[in-house]
Amino acid sequence: MEVELLEYTPRPDLLASVAAHSCHAKEGASEVREEKSDEKLKNILRKTVERGHTSVVEHASFTFSVEGISRACSHQLVRHRIASYSQQSQRYVRPDEERYVIPPSVKRDSSALEKYKSAMKEAWEAYKGLIEEGVSREDSRFVLPNATETNIVVTMNARSLLNFFELRTCMHAQWEIRAVANRMLKEVKEVAPTIFEDAGPPCKRRGVCPEDDSDCELYKKYISS
């Protein structure tokens, strides 16, 4: 799995800060930016986000390349509707190699791993066989498993990302998309540290656990501690 931040709104913290302050200022956003120091604006943004007024961070957007994830993972990813997606097409890109994701639970069990690899090999042989018989790629792909690797480009604004991180960095999220979310969070924290200062699962961000799972390591860290 590879996650890379391709592009983002220049100075996202500053832009969101100016937007936040302009809601309560007589001056326009251009004047606010000139008159206030970056540090004062970031403090305004921090307080705004803490109060839950996150609409101001929608002005900042971030585009990621997410590569080598399973189709099962990408199907979870595109459920986040306030986003733009461009996914590798199985109609036009023929996966000649057997490229697929293996879950950790399968890797840990040698017998399960052998069965898993055997099933993948059978699926790929069926796929290639159908193409050799003249079946189109778009129809032959029906036999490919959810484990098949895919690449996808994702663009979200900061508000959508905050929601995405709250849902998908939780330990109850499926392991693969949780890994994607944590890598995306690491990337955006480097370029927008104020916006994403408290980003993460609900136990970290809001001090609550919707799952009420007191055995969870994050529950123990953010709620029990």
C-alpha positions as CSV (number, residue, x, y, z in Angstrom):
1,M,0.0,0.0,0.0
2,E,1.2,3.5,-0.9
3,V,-0.4,6.7,0.1
4,E,0.9,10.0,-1.2
5,L,-0.4,13.6,-0.9
6,L,-0.3,14.8,-4.6
7,E,-1.6,18.3,-4.3
8,Y,-3.3,20.5,-1.7
9,T,-4.6,24.1,-1.3
10,P,-1.6,26.3,-0.6
11,R,-1.3,27.3,3.1
12,P,-4.5,25.5,4.1
13,D,-4.3,26.5,7.8
14,L,-4.0,30.2,6.9
15,L,-6.8,30.1,4.3
16,A,-9.2,28.4,6.8
17,S,-8.1,30.9,9.5
18,V,-8.9,33.9,7.3
19,A,-12.2,32.4,6.4
20,A,-13.0,31.9,10.1
21,H,-12.1,35.4,11.1
22,S,-13.9,37.0,8.2
23,C,-17.2,35.7,9.5
24,H,-16.9,38.1,12.5
25,A,-15.0,40.9,11.0
26,K,-16.0,44.1,9.2
27,E,-13.1,43.8,6.8
28,G,-13.1,41.4,3.9
29,A,-10.9,38.3,3.9
30,S,-8.2,40.0,1.9
31,E,-7.8,42.7,4.5
32,V,-7.9,40.2,7.4
33,R,-5.0,38.3,5.8
34,E,-2.9,41.4,5.6
35,E,-3.7,42.8,9.1
36,K,-3.5,39.7,11.3
37,S,-0.3,37.7,12.0
38,D,-0.3,34.0,11.0
39,E,-0.1,33.0,14.7
40,K,-3.2,35.0,15.7
41,L,-5.1,33.6,12.7
42,K,-4.1,30.0,13.7
43,N,-5.4,30.6,17.2
44,I,-8.7,31.8,15.8
45,L,-8.9,28.7,13.6
46,R,-8.0,26.4,16.6
47,K,-10.9,27.9,18.7
48,T,-13.3,27.8,15.8
49,V,-12.6,24.1,15.1
50,E,-12.8,23.3,18.8
51,R,-16.3,24.8,18.9
52,G,-17.4,22.5,16.1
53,H,-17.6,25.3,13.4
54,T,-15.8,23.3,10.8
55,S,-17.4,24.7,7.7
56,V,-14.5,27.2,7.4
57,V,-12.0,24.3,6.7
58,E,-14.0,23.3,3.6
59,H,-12.0,25.9,1.6
60,A,-8.9,23.7,1.8
61,S,-8.8,20.6,-0.2
62,F,-6.3,17.7,-0.5
63,T,-5.7,15.2,-3.3
64,F,-4.1,11.7,-2.6
65,S,-2.8,8.9,-4.6
66,V,-3.8,5.6,-2.9
67,E,-2.1,2.6,-4.6
68,G,-2.1,-1.1,-4.0
69,I,-5.3,-1.4,-2.0
70,S,-7.9,-4.1,-2.5
71,R,-11.2,-3.5,-4.4
72,A,-12.9,-4.3,-1.1
73,C,-11.1,-1.3,0.5
74,S,-11.8,1.0,-2.4
75,H,-15.5,0.2,-2.2
76,Q,-15.5,1.4,1.5
77,L,-13.5,4.5,0.5
78,V,-16.0,5.7,-2.1
79,R,-18.9,5.5,0.4
80,H,-17.6,8.9,1.6
81,R,-19.7,10.9,-0.7
82,I,-18.3,14.5,-0.3
83,A,-15.2,13.6,-2.3
84,S,-14.0,13.2,-5.9
85,Y,-12.5,9.8,-7.1
86,S,-10.7,8.6,-10.2
87,Q,-10.1,4.8,-10.0
88,Q,-8.1,2.5,-12.1
89,S,-10.4,0.8,-14.6
90,Q,-10.7,-2.9,-14.8
91,R,-12.3,-2.5,-18.2
92,Y,-9.2,-1.0,-19.8
93,V,-6.3,-2.0,-17.6
94,R,-5.7,-5.7,-17.8
95,P,-4.1,-7.1,-14.6
96,D,-1.7,-9.6,-16.2
97,E,0.0,-10.3,-13.0
98,E,-1.7,-11.8,-9.9
99,R,-1.7,-8.7,-7.8
100,Y,-3.9,-8.9,-4.7
101,V,-4.0,-8.0,-1.1
102,I,-3.6,-10.7,1.6
103,P,-5.3,-9.9,5.0
104,P,-3.1,-10.3,8.1
105,S,-5.4,-13.0,9.5
106,V,-4.7,-15.1,6.4
107,K,-0.9,-14.4,6.5
108,R,-0.7,-15.7,10.1
109,D,-2.1,-19.1,9.2
110,S,0.0,-21.2,6.8
111,S,-2.9,-23.5,5.9
112,A,-5.2,-20.5,5.3
113,L,-2.6,-18.8,3.2
114,E,-2.1,-21.8,1.0
115,K,-5.9,-22.0,0.4
116,Y,-6.1,-18.3,-0.2
117,K,-3.3,-18.2,-2.8
118,S,-4.8,-21.3,-4.5
119,A,-8.1,-19.4,-4.8
120,M,-6.4,-16.3,-6.2
121,K,-4.5,-18.4,-8.8
122,E,-7.7,-20.1,-9.9
123,A,-9.5,-16.8,-10.3
124,W,-6.7,-15.3,-12.4
125,E,-6.4,-18.4,-14.6
126,A,-10.2,-18.2,-15.2
127,Y,-9.9,-14.5,-16.1
128,K,-7.1,-15.1,-18.6
129,G,-8.9,-18.1,-20.0
130,L,-12.0,-16.1,-20.7
131,I,-10.1,-13.4,-22.5
132,E,-8.3,-16.1,-24.6
133,E,-11.7,-17.4,-25.6
134,G,-12.7,-13.9,-26.8
135,V,-14.7,-12.7,-23.8
136,S,-14.2,-8.9,-23.3
137,R,-12.1,-7.6,-20.4
138,E,-15.1,-5.9,-19.0
139,D,-17.0,-9.2,-18.8
140,S,-14.0,-11.4,-17.9
141,R,-13.3,-9.2,-14.8
142,F,-16.4,-10.5,-13.1
143,V,-14.4,-13.5,-11.9
144,L,-11.7,-11.4,-10.3
145,P,-11.9,-11.3,-6.5
146,N,-12.3,-8.3,-4.1
147,A,-8.7,-8.9,-3.1
148,T,-7.5,-7.6,-6.6
149,E,-5.2,-4.6,-6.2
150,T,-6.4,-1.2,-7.5
151,N,-5.2,2.4,-7.5
152,I,-7.4,5.4,-6.9
153,V,-7.0,9.2,-6.7
154,V,-9.0,10.9,-3.9
155,T,-9.8,14.6,-3.4
156,M,-11.6,15.7,-0.2
157,N,-12.0,19.0,1.5
158,A,-10.7,19.3,5.1
159,R,-14.1,19.1,6.7
160,S,-14.8,15.8,4.9
161,L,-11.4,14.5,5.9
162,L,-12.1,15.3,9.5
163,N,-15.2,13.2,9.3
164,F,-13.4,10.5,7.3
165,F,-10.6,10.3,9.9
166,E,-13.1,10.1,12.8
167,L,-14.8,7.1,11.2
168,R,-11.9,5.3,9.7
169,T,-9.1,5.7,12.2
170,C,-11.3,4.1,14.9
171,M,-10.1,0.6,15.8
172,H,-13.5,-0.8,14.9
173,A,-12.9,0.3,11.2
174,Q,-11.8,-2.5,8.8
175,W,-8.0,-2.9,9.0
176,E,-7.2,-1.9,5.5
177,I,-9.1,1.3,5.2
178,R,-7.9,2.2,8.8
179,A,-4.3,1.9,7.5
180,V,-5.2,4.1,4.5
181,A,-6.8,6.7,6.8
182,N,-3.9,6.8,9.2
183,R,-1.4,7.3,6.3
184,M,-3.6,10.1,4.9
185,L,-3.8,11.7,8.3
186,K,0.0,11.6,8.6
187,E,0.3,13.3,5.2
188,V,-2.1,16.2,5.9
189,K,-0.8,16.9,9.4
190,E,2.5,17.9,7.8
191,V,0.9,20.6,5.7
192,A,-2.1,21.6,7.8
193,P,-1.1,21.0,11.4
194,T,-3.7,23.3,12.9
195,I,-6.7,22.0,11.0
196,F,-5.9,18.4,11.8
197,E,-4.4,19.0,15.3
198,D,-7.1,16.9,17.0
199,A,-8.1,14.7,14.0
200,G,-8.6,11.1,14.7
201,P,-11.2,8.7,16.2
202,P,-14.1,10.0,18.3
203,C,-12.3,9.0,21.5
204,K,-9.5,11.3,20.7
205,R,-11.4,14.1,19.0
206,R,-14.5,14.2,21.2
207,G,-13.7,12.1,24.3
208,V,-16.5,9.6,23.5
209,C,-16.6,6.0,22.2
210,P,-19.7,5.2,20.1
211,E,-18.8,1.5,20.4
212,D,-18.4,1.7,24.2
213,D,-15.4,-0.6,23.9
214,S,-13.5,-0.2,27.2
215,D,-11.1,-3.0,26.0
216,C,-9.9,-0.9,23.0
217,E,-6.3,0.4,23.2
218,L,-7.5,3.8,22.1
219,Y,-10.3,3.9,24.7
220,K,-7.7,3.2,27.4
221,K,-5.5,6.0,26.0
222,Y,-8.0,8.8,25.4
223,I,-10.9,8.0,27.8
224,S,-9.7,5.9,30.7
225,S,-6.4,7.7,31.1
